[in-house]
Amino acid sequence: MNAKVQNDRLTALLARIRACRICVENPHKQPLPHEPRPVVVGSHRARILIAGQAPGTRVHASGLPFDDRSGDRLRDWLQVDRPTFYDPSRFAIVPMGFCFPGLDAKGSDLPPRKECAPAWRTSLMELMPQIELVLAIGQYAQAWHLGAERSHTLTETVHDWRRLMALARRPRVMPLPHPSWRNTGWLKKNLWFERDLLPVLREEIRRLLS
């Protein structure tokens, strides 16, 4: 497939995703309780893909991925500024669920909708063969992108990052916890994350952006 055809197909697929209403019109169980607003950034040039969980309330309102405090922390982890982060030639941003899934009884975000990934993810990844590194943020992204290679818990999976990054696969996958400020306690308990993983992650980001 030549570059123009690939780019045209990717553009068409992204348009279909942004118009998607599966979770309302043909839901897995209960329909989405509000109007869908898929949030996704595809790219035919970016070498890095950020695979998050699903948009939160602020992202649902703005339509801009990681437009919240979690995004601030993630950009700090990567040591990139907002213009770089939102440059689609630098980063593709493809969450496991494209729409804000709603809140549970405790006011926390529900898991990503189960309709999104089976409907769109394989086709989208196939049209971005230039991706070299996937940042798999959270257990849902790690389950999809690592499959049987992941460990039983998120902490074990992230702690196993060296082995996972060394696997003979393309794109390579770096597992990360969610950058939510609710995970501050996790970061304090797992000091190896900032000490050992982040320097390697930042060097990978610098290399792939150069």
HULINUR-V307149 format. One record per residue. RES is the residue in one small letter. D_LAST is the distance of its C-alpha to the last C-alpha in whole Angstrom. Layout:
((RES/D_LAST) (RES/D_LAST))
//
This chain:
((m/26) (n/24) (a/21) (k/24) (v/26) (q/23) (n/22) (d/26) (r/27) (l/24) (t/25) (a/29) (l/28) (l/26) (a/29) (r/32) (i/30) (r/30) (a/34) (c/35) (r/38) (i/38) (c/39) (v/42) (e/43) (n/43) (p/42) (h/42) (k/45) (q/45) (p/43) (l/40) (p/43) (h/41) (e/39) (p/36) (r/33) (p/30) (v/27) (v/24) (v/20) (g/20) (s/17) (h/17) (r/13) (a/11) (r/10) (i/12) (l/16) (i/18) (a/21) (g/23) (q/27) (a/29) (p/29) (g/31) (t/33) (r/31) (v/29) (h/32) (a/33) (s/29) (g/28) (l/24) (p/23) (f/23) (d/24) (d/26) (r/26) (s/25) (g/22) (d/22) (r/22) (l/19) (r/17) (d/18) (w/18) (l/14) (q/14) (v/12) (d/15) (r/17) (p/15) (t/12) (f/14) (y/16) (d/14) (p/15) (s/12) (r/10) (f/13) (a/16) (i/19) (v/22) (p/25) (m/27) (g/30) (f/29) (c/32) (f/33) (p/36) (g/38) (l/39) (d/42) (a/45) (k/43) (g/41) (s/38) (d/35) (l/37) (p/35) (p/33) (r/35) (k/36) (e/36) (c/32) (a/31) (p/33) (a/33) (w/30) (r/27) (t/28) (s/28) (l/24) (m/23) (e/24) (l/22) (m/19) (p/19) (q/15) (i/14) (e/13) (l/14) (v/17) (l/18) (a/21) (i/23) (g/27) (q/29) (y/30) (a/26) (q/26) (a/30) (w/28) (h/25) (l/26) (g/30) (a/32) (e/30) (r/30) (s/32) (h/35) (t/34) (l/30) (t/31) (e/31) (t/28) (v/26) (h/27) (d/27) (w/23) (r/23) (r/25) (l/23) (m/20) (a/21) (l/23) (a/23) (r/22) (r/19) (p/18) (r/18) (v/19) (m/19) (p/22) (l/22) (p/25) (h/26) (p/24) (s/28) (w/30) (r/32) (n/31) (t/31) (g/34) (w/32) (l/29) (k/32) (k/33) (n/30) (l/29) (w/27) (f/24) (e/23) (r/24) (d/22) (l/20) (l/18) (p/17) (v/16) (l/14) (r/12) (e/11) (e/10) (i/9) (r/6) (r/5) (l/6) (l/4) (s/0))
//
